[in-house]
Amino acid sequence: MHPEHPCADLRADSGPADLVLLGGPVFTVDPARSWASAVAVRGGRILAVGHEHELRPLIGRTTEVVDLEGRLLLPGFQDAHVHTVFAGTNLTRCDLHPLRTAEQYLAAIADYAAAHPEAEWITGGGWRLDAFPDGRPTRQLLDAITTVGDRPVALPNRDAHGLWVNSRALELAGITKDTPDPADGRIERDADGVPTGMLQEGAADLVERHIPADTGEDFYQGLLAGQAYLHSFGITGWQDAAVGAAFGPGDVYGAYLRADREGTLSARVRAAQWWDRAGGLEQLAFFERRRDEAADGNGRGRFDAGSVKIMLDGIAENHTAAMLEPYLDGCGCSSGNAGLDFVDPEKLGGYVAELDAAGFQVHFHALGDRAVRNALDAVEEALRRNGDRGNRHHLAHLQVVHPEDIARFRALGATANIQPLWACHEPQMDELTIPFLGERRSGWQYPFGSLLRAGVPLAAGSDWDVTTPDVMAGVHVAVNRTGEEDPNRVLGPEERLDLGAALAAYTAGSARINHLDHVTGSIQSGKYADLVVLDRNPFDRPAQAIAETRVLRTYVQGELVHAAAEQ
């Protein structure tokens, strides 16, 4: 079949298409043919891409025909960094993500506690740092909630880098003024050294280890709930950024393996196995066993465990992101604190080289500019030792990137895994980040445009449930660099992406790092029919209206896995 004549060999084919979508623009994300107006599907794969008059002969008596009515058809979205099982599980707990203020959080916690008297612990989370002074709520606020009683409360913030607890939780964990800070975290204290109820980074583990563990069934149901939610945003695949026995909240590997083998995993998922930062290369054999088990042929082939997630640092808001220079203090002077390295930079290169040699992709959490540089140095060492093995290592978050490191991504073959929704002015950015980075480094934040212009491949994700998995909300910020709270202030206008590039990052770009680009990520004959129908064509509307776009239909391999209630 010739690309310029998509139906040349199909007219004589013995059977009709199973599904034909026509009557609207099709953004294929295929460089050879970006636009079409009709797509035919048979046996779960794309049979032909072209125009309506070309594909009409493929419509038979049993063919389902979907009239797009001018709405945009795209490849299915793929989220390159997400925590689906934990997010799905939290949907059924004290979920604070939809709320914004301290008063709303406290009311919601009180209501949840009253409605769930059987809950031994009050868990869930998703609160915003900017809702509290300095991003640090206190135990006294939780202690005052009468419906909680003497039950412990432990609520991570929306980025999961801090834990808000009440006095009962501190008591059960044995945390007092004499408890030392762990090497990878900090216990916030008052002037007398008494813990205030806010635990940063690794300090959260001191409490989390006492929370009753979720069961395998909890995680399985959380996966199904999370999967359905992601499908509602057009997401047909993802990379789960925290799968492993050493990850604090629990090991979700078994939920994915079960869903793949029972046929309930409709999405395509790559697991980034969690690197225990207290360990070393003794973990490699465990990673290999799980990778082999996921690929043993007993499932549907929609789950693999070929990545390893190494978390290098924390976040800028609590000054644990690893920076090349110290954060500023409230007066604009050096604080002396340049953040934390969760993995020894002297050992990181050796770890990454061994993982690379074993065929693993490395998925880095690298938020500060020192963490980014350390990750790139490690990829460089792997290349020096092993050559290019095609593992497609990628760096996620990239809040602050030193300009000297932009070109290194392309030179080393590293992908920039961006979370676009964060690249805008909001209280957390304006009150807890920019003043402590200073003007120069604040201008280096989320350099999407610079990376793209340097020829760096982009993938995109949400980090849900840190923030919403709504792809079009992320695309909106990537294109406009503005948020809903301050739509007229642009954060780094030179770092905007055009709409096509932003959509490509969520489709072909994420498919590439998931090693699925040969079968997904674009609408081309022979690829799986993973498709999404939007309620409009955002290319024909103002850029400022992109976030209003909604998903009407989501298909995985030609099967409808989501249909909006109203179309």
PyMOL commands that set and color helices and strands:
alter all, ss='L'
color gray80, all
select helices_A, chain A and resi 52-58+84-90+102-115+129-131+133-135+139-143+167-173+202-208+216-231+253-262+281-294+345-357+369-386+403-412+420-422+427-432+434-442+448-453+471-480+493-495+499-513+538-540+543-548
alter helices_A, ss='H'
color red, helices_A
select strands_A, chain A and resi 19-27+35-42+45-50+64-67+73-75+77-82+94-95+122-125+153-156+162-165+185-189+195-201+235-243+268-274+303-311+361-366+394-397+415-418+458-460+531-534+551-556+559-563
alter strands_A, ss='S'
color yellow, strands_A
deselect
rebuild
show_as cartoon
